Amino acid sequence: MSSDFAVTVITVRGMTSTSATTATDSAAGPLADLIARHEEVLGQAAAALSARTFYARYPDSPSPRVHGEGAAEAGLTAYRGHLDADFDLGDQPNTGASVGSEVSPYGPVLGVRYPQFDIDAGLAAALAAMRDWRDAGPRARAAVCVEIVDRLHARSFEIANAVQHTSGQPFVMAFQAGGPQAQDRALEAIVAALVEQERIPASARWEKPGRDAPLVMVKDYVCVPRGVALVIGCNTFPTWNAYPGLFASLATGNPVIVKPHPRAVLPLAITVAVCREVLAEAGFDPALVQLAAEGDGERLAADLALRPQIAIIDYTGGPAFGGWLEREAGALGKAVFTEKAGVNTIVIDSTDDVRGMLANLAFSLTLYSGQMCTTPQNLYVPAAGIGTPDGVLSVPEFATALGEAIGQLTGEDARAVELLGATVNDGVRAVSAGLADLAAEADGEIVVSPREVTHPAYPDAVVRTPGVVRLDVGREDIYTQECFGPLSLLIVTDSTEQSLAQFVDTVREHGAMTAAVYSTSEAVLAAAREAALDAGVALSENLTGQVFVNQTAAFSDFHGTGANPAANAAYTDAAFVAPRFRVVATRRHVPA
C-alpha cells in the first residue's frame, strides 16, 4: 500500500497499525479524480461481495429506455467500423505484420486485421510499466480499473455485436453476457482483489514489552505483483470468461497480456483498447495491457505460457490444453487458473410443478444451443418414473413432455434463433449431426430429435435445436464424456439413490460446473446437498421460475468451485485473487 492514502490508526493489545482507507491527499490530477469518483461504488460493491447480496452496477437490458435512444444504432455503426479494417492499438509493440481470421458463425467474414504481437518487445514493455502501477497502491489501481469497466459499459452495444459475430450468441444474450454481466464480473474481481490487499496494513508500529523499555519497530508492508499475467480467451464467451482474470491481475498490480481465441478476437481487442486509453489518461503506461492476437492454428498461447516473464495464467477452454497448462506451467511455479470441460448433471426424482420444471429444463437446454460450460448434459431419471401431484410420470412420458416443451420454445424459426444463436464451430455441429450414431453406439434411442432452423437474417448460419438421447446407466463410457453443444443424455437409473451415487462419482472424476435436483422429498434434497458437497459442485434445487441452472449472478453466485476437475478456480473467491500478489515487508527500529 503506498503512502498516497489517508490512514486510520488502530491499536490492538499494544500494537498499532495503519490501514488504507479513502482517497489520497497527495494524489493529484486525473488519478485523484478517479479515486474520488469511484470511492462510493467500491464501497457498495465490497459490501455486496461480503454479504453475497444482489448487486448490479451495469443494467443488462438493451432497452433504449435504459441506454438512451440511438445507443443500439451507434453501437452497430461502431462495430461495422472495425470490419475489413486495421484495428488500432496505438504504440503497442508489434512485428509490423497483421493477423486475423475471424468469420462470424452467422456467415459473414469480419476481415479485421490486428497488429501481430512482438513477444519479446511486448513482455519487456509490460515489465517496464509494472513499477509505477505497483507504487500507485491497491485503491488507486481499483479506481482506474472501475473507470475502465465504466468505459466498456458505454460501449456495450458495440461489444455485443462483436460478441454475437465471433461467438454465435443471439444478440440479446451477447449484449447481456458479453456486456453488463461480464462487466459486473469484472467489478466483482476488482473489489475482491482490493479487499484481499487491504487486509494487509500499510504500516504497523510493533512494540514488544521489555524489562526496562519496550522493543519498538516500525514495519511497512507493500503488496507486490507476481509478474506479467496471461489471459487466454475462449471462443464462446470471450469477455465473460476473460474479464475476471484480466481485472483480478490488473487490480493486484500485474501487467496483462490478453491472448484471445483466434476466432473471437474483436471483443477483447476493443477491451484492450479501452484499457490502454484509460491507463494513459490516468498517467500510466498503456503497456500494462496488451493484445496478443494470432491466426487460426498458431500456438501463441503455449509459447507465451512458458516464457519466464509470465507469472499468472488464466485459461478457459478444453481439458487437454488446460491440463497441459496446469502441469507444465504449474511446474514452473506459475499461478494457473483454469476452467475446462465438465459433465453437468440434473437428478430428477419428483416435482410438484411439472409444467414449471419442464419449461425451466427446456430453456436451460435450448439457450445458446447448449454451448455453455454450465448447460445440463446428464439427466438422471429413475426407471420407476417421476413423482408428480397427478401420479407417476414415466420415463417415456417425461421424454415426450420435455420434447414438447423444447418445441414450444423453438417451434418458430424467428423466435428460436433468438434463443439458440448459431453453432460456433464444426465440432459443435458434429455433435448434433452425430446423434443417431451416438444413440446406436450407446444402445439407446433418440427421444427428442433436433431440428434444423433457418435463420431469417443469416441463411448461412447453422442452427439446431437440442436433441436428447436416452441410454442406460451402465453406459458410463458415453455419459462421463462432455458432449459440448445441443445434446443432452437421459440416463435411466434403478433409483434416485443410484442417480445421486452416479452423480457424485462422475463429477468427482470428470468434473462439472453445475448440478441440480428436482424432488418433493426433504430426505432426497438433503441427500442431494450432501452429494453436491462430496462432488464439489454448486447445486440448484427445484428451479421452476426465471432462474436457470446455467446462469450465475455476480457478487452472489460463485462460478465454479475449484473442487472438481472442471475448474481449479472460482469466480470470485479469495483464492482467485490472493495468489496474484505477494507481500514484502520492511522493518526498522524506532530509536528510544
C-alpha positions in Angstrom: 0.0 0.0 0.0 1.5 3.3 -1.0 1.6 6.4 1.2 -0.8 8.1 -1.1 -3.8 7.2 1.1 -5.3 8.7 4.1 -4.9 6.3 7.1 -6.7 5.2 10.2 -4.7 4.2 13.3 -5.8 1.0 15.0 -4.5 -0.1 18.4 -4.9 -3.8 19.4 -3.3 -5.2 22.6 -0.3 -2.9 22.5 0.2 -3.0 18.7 -0.8 -0.1 16.4 -1.2 -0.4 12.7 -2.4 1.6 9.8 -4.7 0.6 7.1 -5.5 2.3 3.8 -9.0 3.9 3.6 -10.1 6.6 1.3 -8.6 8.7 -1.5 -5.2 10.3 -1.0 -4.4 13.9 -0.2 -1.1 13.7 -2.1 -2.5 12.2 -5.3 -3.3 14.9 -7.9 -4.8 15.3 -11.3 -6.7 12.6 -13.2 -5.8 9.8 -10.8 -7.1 11.6 -7.7 -10.3 12.4 -9.6 -10.8 8.7 -10.4 -10.2 7.7 -6.8 -12.7 10.1 -5.6 -15.2 9.4 -8.3 -15.3 5.6 -7.7 -14.9 5.5 -3.9 -18.7 5.0 -3.4 -19.1 2.2 -5.9 -16.1 0.4 -4.5 -17.7 0.5 -1.0 -21.1 -0.6 -2.3 -19.6 -3.5 -4.3 -17.4 -4.6 -1.4 -20.4 -4.7 0.9 -22.4 -6.8 -1.7 -19.5 -9.1 -2.1 -19.2 -9.7 1.6 -22.9 -10.3 2.1 -23.4 -12.1 -1.3 -26.5 -10.0 -1.9 -27.9 -8.7 -5.2 -25.8 -6.0 -6.7 -25.6 -5.0 -10.4 -23.9 -1.8 -11.3 -24.4 -2.3 -15.0 -28.1 -2.7 -16.2 -28.3 -5.6 -18.6 -31.5 -4.6 -20.5 -30.7 -3.4 -24.0 -33.8 -1.2 -24.0 -33.4 2.4 -25.2 -35.3 3.4 -22.0 -32.1 2.3 -20.2 -29.3 3.2 -22.5 -30.9 6.1 -24.5 -32.4 6.4 -27.9 -29.9 5.7 -30.7 -27.4 3.8 -28.4 -28.0 0.5 -30.2 -27.6 2.0 -33.6 -24.5 3.8 -32.6 -23.0 0.6 -31.3 -23.8 -1.2 -34.5 -22.2 1.5 -36.5 -19.1 1.4 -34.3 -18.9 -2.4 -34.8 -19.2 -2.1 -38.5 -16.4 0.4 -38.5 -14.0 -2.3 -37.4 -14.8 -4.6 -40.3 -12.4 -5.0 -43.2 -10.0 -2.6 -41.5 -6.9 -2.4 -39.4 -7.5 -2.4 -35.6 -5.6 0.5 -34.0 -3.7 -0.3 -30.8 -1.6 2.8 -30.8 2.1 2.2 -29.9 1.7 -1.4 -28.7 4.9 -3.4 -29.7 4.2 -5.3 -32.9 6.1 -7.0 -35.7 4.7 -4.9 -38.5 2.7 -7.8 -39.8 -1.1 -8.3 -39.4 -3.1 -11.3 -38.3 -6.9 -12.0 -38.3 -9.1 -14.8 -39.5 -12.5 -14.2 -37.8 -15.6 -15.5 -39.6 -19.0 -15.0 -38.0 -20.8 -18.2 -37.1 -23.7 -16.4 -38.8 -21.7 -16.3 -42.1 -20.0 -13.0 -42.8 -16.2 -12.7 -42.8 -15.2 -10.0 -40.4 -12.0 -9.0 -42.1 -10.5 -7.3 -39.1 -6.7 -7.0 -39.2 -4.8 -6.9 -35.9 -1.1 -6.0 -35.3 0.9 -9.1 -34.7 2.2 -9.1 -31.2 6.0 -8.7 -30.7 6.5 -11.1 -27.8 10.0 -10.0 -26.7 9.3 -6.3 -27.0 5.8 -6.6 -25.5 6.9 -8.5 -22.5 9.8 -6.0 -21.9 7.4 -3.1 -22.1 5.0 -4.8 -19.7 7.7 -5.3 -17.1 8.9 -1.7 -17.5 5.4 -0.5 -16.8 4.9 -2.5 -13.7 6.8 -0.4 -11.1 4.7 2.7 -11.3 1.5 0.6 -11.4 2.7 -1.2 -8.2 3.5 2.0 -6.4 0.1 3.5 -7.1 -1.3 1.2 -4.5 -4.4 -1.1 -4.4 -7.1 1.6 -4.1 -5.8 3.7 -7.0 -5.5 0.6 -9.2 -9.0 -0.4 -8.3 -10.3 3.1 -9.2 -8.6 3.0 -12.6 -10.0 -0.5 -13.2 -13.5 0.7 -12.4 -13.1 3.5 -14.8 -12.1 1.0 -17.5 -15.2 -1.1 -16.8 -17.4 2.0 -16.9 -16.0 2.9 -20.3 -16.6 -0.6 -21.5 -20.2 -0.3 -20.4 -20.6 2.8 -22.5 -19.6 0.6 -25.5 -21.8 -2.3 -24.6 -23.7 -2.3 -27.9 -20.5 -2.3 -29.9 -19.1 -5.1 -27.9 -22.4 -7.0 -28.1 -22.2 -7.0 -31.9 -18.6 -8.2 -31.7 -19.5 -11.0 -29.3 -22.5 -12.1 -31.4 -20.4 -12.3 -34.6 -17.5 -14.1 -33.0 -19.3 -16.5 -30.6 -22.6 -17.1 -32.4 -24.6 -16.0 -29.4 -28.0 -14.5 -30.1 -27.9 -10.7 -29.9 -29.7 -10.1 -26.6 -27.6 -12.8 -24.9 -24.4 -11.3 -26.5 -25.4 -7.9 -25.1 -26.2 -9.2 -21.6 -23.5 -11.9 -21.1 -20.9 -10.1 -23.2 -21.6 -6.7 -21.9 -23.2 -5.7 -18.5 -23.0 -9.2 -16.9 -19.3 -9.5 -17.9 -18.7 -6.0 -16.6 -20.3 -6.9 -13.2 -18.0 -10.0 -13.0 -15.1 -7.6 -13.7 -16.1 -5.3 -10.9 -16.5 -8.3 -8.6 -12.9 -9.3 -9.3 -11.6 -5.8 -8.8 -13.3 -5.5 -5.4 -12.3 -8.9 -4.3 -8.7 -8.1 -5.2 -8.9 -4.8 -3.3 -10.4 -6.4 -0.2 -7.6 -9.0 -0.1 -4.9 -6.4 -0.5 -6.3 -4.1 2.1 -6.4 -6.9 4.7 -2.7 -6.1 5.0 -1.9 -2.8 6.8 0.4 -0.4 5.0 2.4 0.2 8.2 2.4 -1.1 11.8 4.2 0.1 14.9 5.3 -3.1 16.7 6.0 -3.0 20.4 7.3 -5.9 22.5 7.3 -5.3 26.2 10.7 -5.4 27.9 12.2 -5.3 31.4 13.5 -1.7 31.1 11.8 -0.4 27.9 9.7 -1.9 25.1 11.4 -3.0 21.9 9.8 -0.8 19.2 9.9 -1.3 15.5 8.0 0.1 12.5 7.1 -2.4 9.8 5.9 -1.4 6.4 4.1 -3.8 4.1 3.8 -3.5 0.3 1.6 -5.7 -1.9 3.8 -6.5 -4.9 2.6 -8.1 -8.2 3.7 -11.6 -9.2 4.7 -10.6 -12.8 3.1 -10.5 -16.2 -0.3 -12.2 -16.4 -1.5 -14.0 -19.4 -5.3 -14.3 -20.2 -6.2 -17.0 -22.7 -9.7 -16.3 -24.1 -12.3 -18.7 -25.3 -14.5 -18.7 -28.4 -17.9 -18.9 -26.8 -17.8 -16.3 -24.0 -14.8 -14.0 -25.0 -15.5 -11.3 -22.5 -17.4 -13.0 -19.7 -14.7 -15.6 -19.1 -11.8 -13.3 -19.7 -12.7 -10.3 -17.5 -12.4 -11.9 -14.1 -8.8 -12.9 -14.7 -7.9 -9.7 -16.6 -9.1 -7.4 -13.8 -8.0 -9.5 -10.9 -4.5 -9.4 -12.2 -4.6 -5.8 -13.2 -6.0 -4.7 -9.8 -3.3 -6.6 -8.0 -0.6 -4.7 -9.9 0.3 -7.2 -12.7 0.5 -6.2 -16.4 -1.7 -8.3 -18.6 -1.2 -9.9 -22.0 -4.6 -10.8 -23.5 -4.4 -13.7 -25.9 -7.9 -14.1 -27.4 -9.2 -17.2 -29.2 -8.3 -16.6 -32.9 -12.0 -16.8 -33.9 -13.1 -14.3 -31.2 -10.5 -11.5 -31.1 -12.6 -8.4 -31.7 -14.5 -8.2 -28.3 -11.2 -8.5 -26.4 -9.4 -6.1 -28.8 -12.0 -3.5 -28.0 -11.5 -4.2 -24.3 -7.7 -3.9 -24.6 -8.1 -0.6 -26.5 -10.3 0.8 -23.7 -7.8 -0.4 -21.0 -4.9 1.3 -22.7 -6.9 4.5 -23.2 -7.8 4.8 -19.6 -4.4 3.8 -18.3 -2.8 6.5 -20.4 -5.2 9.2 -19.2 -4.5 8.2 -15.6 -0.8 8.7 -16.1 0.3 5.1 -16.5 2.0 3.2 -19.3 -0.6 1.6 -21.6 1.8 -1.3 -22.0 0.2 -2.6 -18.8 -2.5 -4.2 -21.1 -1.6 -5.6 -24.5 -3.3 -7.7 -27.1 -1.6 -10.9 -28.5 -3.8 -11.8 -31.4 -3.0 -14.8 -33.6 -4.2 -16.5 -36.7 -6.1 -19.8 -36.6 -3.9 -22.8 -36.0 -1.0 -21.0 -34.3 0.3 -21.9 -30.8 1.0 -18.5 -29.4 -0.7 -19.3 -26.0 1.7 -22.2 -25.4 4.7 -20.1 -26.3 3.7 -17.3 -24.0 2.7 -19.6 -21.2 6.3 -20.9 -20.8 8.0 -17.6 -21.0 9.8 -16.8 -17.7 8.2 -13.3 -17.6 4.7 -14.8 -17.4 3.8 -15.5 -13.7 0.0 -15.8 -13.9 -2.2 -17.6 -16.4 -6.0 -17.6 -16.8 -7.4 -20.1 -19.2 -10.9 -21.1 -20.4 -11.2 -23.9 -22.9 -10.8 -27.6 -23.5 -9.3 -30.0 -20.9 -6.3 -31.1 -23.0 -4.6 -27.7 -23.2 -5.9 -26.8 -19.7 -4.3 -29.9 -18.2 -1.1 -29.1 -20.1 -1.0 -25.6 -18.6 -1.6 -27.0 -15.1 1.2 -29.5 -15.5 3.8 -27.6 -17.5 3.3 -24.0 -16.4 2.4 -25.1 -12.9 5.6 -27.0 -12.6 7.5 -23.7 -13.3 5.8 -22.1 -10.3 3.3 -20.0 -12.2 -0.2 -19.4 -10.8 -2.5 -21.2 -13.2 -6.3 -20.7 -13.1 -8.3 -22.9 -15.4 -11.9 -23.6 -16.4 -12.2 -26.7 -18.5 -14.8 -29.2 -19.6 -17.4 -30.7 -17.2 -20.4 -33.1 -17.2 -23.2 -31.1 -15.7 -25.9 -33.1 -14.0 -29.6 -32.9 -13.1 -31.1 -35.6 -10.8 -34.9 -35.8 -11.3 -36.8 -37.5 -8.5 -40.2 -35.8 -8.2 -41.8 -32.4 -8.6 -44.9 -30.5 -7.5 -44.8 -28.3 -10.6 -44.4 -30.4 -13.8 -45.0 -27.5 -16.2 -42.6 -25.3 -14.4 -39.9 -28.0 -14.3 -40.2 -28.8 -17.9 -40.2 -25.1 -19.0 -37.1 -24.5 -16.9 -35.3 -27.6 -18.3 -36.3 -26.8 -21.9 -34.9 -23.2 -21.6 -31.7 -24.4 -20.0 -31.1 -27.0 -22.8 -32.0 -24.6 -25.5 -30.2 -21.4 -24.5 -27.3 -20.7 -27.0 -27.6 -24.2 -28.4 -26.1 -25.8 -25.3 -22.8 -24.1 -25.9 -22.3 -23.0 -22.3 -20.0 -24.6 -19.8 -23.0 -24.7 -17.4 -25.6 -26.3 -19.7 -27.0 -29.6 -18.3 -25.9 -32.7 -20.0 -26.8 -35.7 -17.9 -30.4 -36.0 -16.8 -30.8 -38.9 -14.3 -34.3 -40.3 -14.0 -35.4 -43.4 -12.1 -36.8 -46.3 -14.2 -39.9 -46.2 -12.0 -40.7 -42.7 -13.1 -41.0 -39.2 -11.6 -43.5 -38.5 -8.8 -46.0 -35.7 -9.5 -49.3 -34.4 -8.0 -51.1 -36.3 -10.8 -49.3 -39.6 -10.3 -46.1 -41.0 -11.7 -44.7 -39.6 -14.9 -43.0 -42.5 -16.7 -39.6 -42.1 -18.4 -41.2 -42.2 -21.9 -43.8 -39.7 -20.8 -41.2 -37.4 -19.4 -39.1 -37.6 -22.6 -42.1 -36.7 -24.7 -43.1 -33.8 -22.4 -39.6 -32.4 -22.5 -39.5 -32.6 -26.3 -42.9 -30.7 -26.4 -41.5 -28.0 -24.0 -38.5 -27.6 -26.2 -40.7 -27.4 -29.2 -42.8 -24.7 -27.7 -39.7 -22.6 -27.3 -38.2 -23.4 -30.7 -41.2 -24.1 -33.0 -41.0 -20.8 -34.9 -37.6 -20.2 -36.6 -37.7 -16.4 -36.0 -38.3 -16.9 -32.3 -36.0 -19.9 -32.0 -32.9 -18.1 -33.2 -33.2 -15.5 -30.5 -32.6 -18.3 -28.0 -30.4 -20.7 -30.0 -28.0 -18.3 -31.7 -25.7 -20.2 -34.1 -23.4 -23.1 -33.7 -19.9 -21.8 -33.2 -17.7 -24.4 -34.9 -17.6 -27.7 -36.8 -17.1 -29.6 -33.5 -20.4 -28.5 -32.1 -22.1 -29.2 -35.4 -20.7 -32.7 -35.4 -22.3 -33.3 -32.0 -25.7 -32.5 -33.3 -25.2 -34.3 -36.7 -23.9 -37.5 -34.9 -26.9 -38.0 -32.6 -28.1 -41.2 -34.5 -24.6 -42.7 -34.3 -24.3 -41.9 -30.6 -27.6 -43.5 -29.9 -26.6 -46.6 -31.8 -23.3 -46.8 -30.1 -24.9 -46.4 -26.7 -27.7 -49.0 -27.4 -30.1 -46.1 -26.7 -32.6 -44.1 -28.6 -33.2 -40.5 -29.7 -36.2 -39.4 -27.6 -36.0 -35.7 -28.6 -34.9 -35.1 -32.2 -33.0 -32.0 -33.1 -34.5 -29.7 -35.8 -32.7 -27.6 -38.4 -33.6 -24.0 -38.0 -33.3 -21.4 -40.8 -32.1 -18.0 -39.5 -34.3 -15.3 -41.2 -31.4 -12.8 -41.3 -28.4 -15.1 -41.8 -29.2 -18.0 -44.0 -25.6 -19.3 -43.8 -25.8 -19.8 -40.0 -26.0 -23.4 -38.8 -28.7 -23.5 -36.2 -30.0 -26.7 -34.4 -32.5 -27.3 -31.6 -31.3 -29.6 -28.8 -31.6 -33.3 -29.1 -31.9 -35.8 -26.2 -30.7 -39.4 -26.3 -31.9 -42.0 -23.8 -29.5 -44.6 -22.5 -28.9 -47.0 -19.6 -27.0 -46.1 -16.5 -24.5 -48.8 -17.4 -23.1 -46.8 -20.3 -20.6 -44.8 -18.3 -18.3 -44.8 -21.3 -20.8 -42.5 -23.0 -22.1 -40.2 -20.4 -18.9 -39.5 -18.5 -17.6 -37.5 -21.5 -18.6 -34.0 -22.2 -20.8 -33.6 -25.3 -20.4 -29.8 -25.9 -23.4 -28.5 -27.9 -27.1 -29.1 -28.4 -27.2 -32.6 -26.9 -28.3 -34.0 -23.5 -28.4 -37.5 -22.2 -31.4 -39.0 -20.4 -29.9 -41.7 -18.2 -32.3 -44.2 -16.7 -31.2 -45.5 -13.3 -32.6 -48.1 -10.8 -33.5 -45.4 -8.3 -32.8 -41.9 -7.2 -30.2 -43.2 -4.8 -28.3 -44.6 -7.7 -28.8 -41.4 -9.6 -27.1 -39.5 -6.7 -24.3 -42.0 -6.5 -23.6 -41.8 -10.2 -23.7 -38.0 -10.0 -21.0 -38.0 -7.3 -18.8 -40.5 -9.0 -19.0 -38.8 -12.4 -18.4 -35.3 -11.1 -15.5 -36.3 -8.9 -13.7 -38.0 -11.8 -14.7 -35.8 -14.7 -15.9 -32.5 -13.2 -18.9 -30.3 -13.5 -19.7 -26.6 -13.3 -23.4 -27.0 -12.3 -25.8 -29.5 -10.8 -29.5 -29.5 -10.0 -32.1 -31.7 -8.3 -35.9 -31.9 -8.5 -37.6 -33.5 -5.6 -40.5 -33.0 -3.2 -38.8 -35.2 -0.6 -36.7 -33.4 2.1 -34.7 -36.5 2.6 -33.8 -36.6 -1.1 -32.9 -32.9 -1.1 -30.7 -33.4 1.9 -29.0 -36.3 0.2 -28.5 -34.2 -2.9 -26.9 -31.4 -0.9 -24.6 -33.9 0.7 -23.8 -35.4 -2.7 -23.0 -31.9 -4.1 -20.6 -31.3 -1.2 -18.9 -34.6 -1.8 -18.6 -33.9 -5.5 -17.6 -30.3 -5.0 -20.2 -28.7 -7.3 -22.8 -26.0 -6.7 -26.4 -27.2 -6.5 -29.7 -25.7 -7.6 -32.9 -27.1 -6.2 -36.3 -27.3 -7.8 -35.9 -24.4 -10.3 -39.2 -23.7 -11.9 -39.1 -20.0 -12.5 -36.9 -17.4 -14.1 -33.7 -18.6 -12.6 -31.9 -21.3 -14.6 -29.1 -23.7 -13.7 -26.8 -22.5 -16.4 -26.8 -18.9 -15.2 -24.9 -17.3 -12.3 -25.1 -13.9 -10.7 -22.1 -11.8 -9.9 -21.5 -10.9 -6.3 -23.7 -13.8 -5.2 -23.1 -17.0 -7.1 -19.6 -18.5 -7.3 -18.9 -19.6 -10.9 -17.2 -22.9 -10.4 -15.8 -24.2 -7.1 -12.2 -25.3 -7.9 -13.2 -28.5 -6.0 -13.6 -30.8 -9.0 -11.8 -31.3 -12.3 -13.9 -28.9 -14.4 -12.2 -25.9 -12.9 -9.4 -25.2 -10.4 -10.7 -21.8 -9.6 -13.9 -19.9 -8.8 -15.2 -16.5 -9.8 -14.7 -14.9 -7.5 -13.3 -16.1 -4.1 -10.2 -15.1 -2.2 -8.2 -18.0 -3.7 -8.8 -16.4 -7.2 -7.2 -13.1 -6.3 -4.8 -13.6 -3.4 -2.2 -15.7 -5.4 -1.8 -12.8 -7.8 0.2 -10.7 -5.4 2.8 -11.2 -2.6 3.5 -9.0 0.5 7.0 -7.7 1.0 7.8 -6.1 4.4 10.4 -3.6 5.5 11.2 -3.2 9.3 13.3 -0.8 11.3 14.0 0.1 14.9 12.5 3.1 16.4 15.1 5.0 18.4 14.4 5.3 22.2 
